[in-house]
Amino acid sequence: QGSLAVLALLALPALSSAFLAPAPHLLTRSAALVTPSNACNLRLAVPQAARTQPRAMALRMQEDEAKLFVGGIPWALTSEDLKEAFEEFGAVKDAKVVYDRDTGRSRGFGFVEFNEKEEAKEACDAMDGSEIGGRRVNVNFAQPRPPRQDRGGY
């Protein structure tokens, strides 16, 4: 975009002088002089919400400390079956099998959340590599989901 601004300034000599040498009394505290040499180096201000993102992510990590990722589960396994498989290790707060939005079919993984981190650690150690429904599953502590970029849409 910077090169387009330079081309526009070069294409219209009458307007370029207005942009390159503005009257000093028209410049405000936040105004900046845009010249062909600095047009490509302009920076946008970062909103306050974006600067606080790491703190929000750290808070989310604390909330999810007792949440386990369970991968490789059988397609037919339901959220209730997943909960029952992990209940022997402590009180399961929530268990969810993740389903494909379009087909409604299981994506082969889910999440189990415990009330206590110690119970989650015990379940992770015991269940990682074990079989559920004839399939060997991998169990790890869940990682927080990175913030999603706005993809537009309607």
Secondary structure by P-SEA (a helix, b strand, c coil): caaaaaaaaaacaaaaaaaaccccccccccbbbbcccccccbbbbbcccccaaaaaaaaaaaaaccbbbbccccccccaaaaaaaccccccccbbbbbbccccccccccbbbbbccaaaaaaaaaaccccccccbbbbbccccccccccccccc
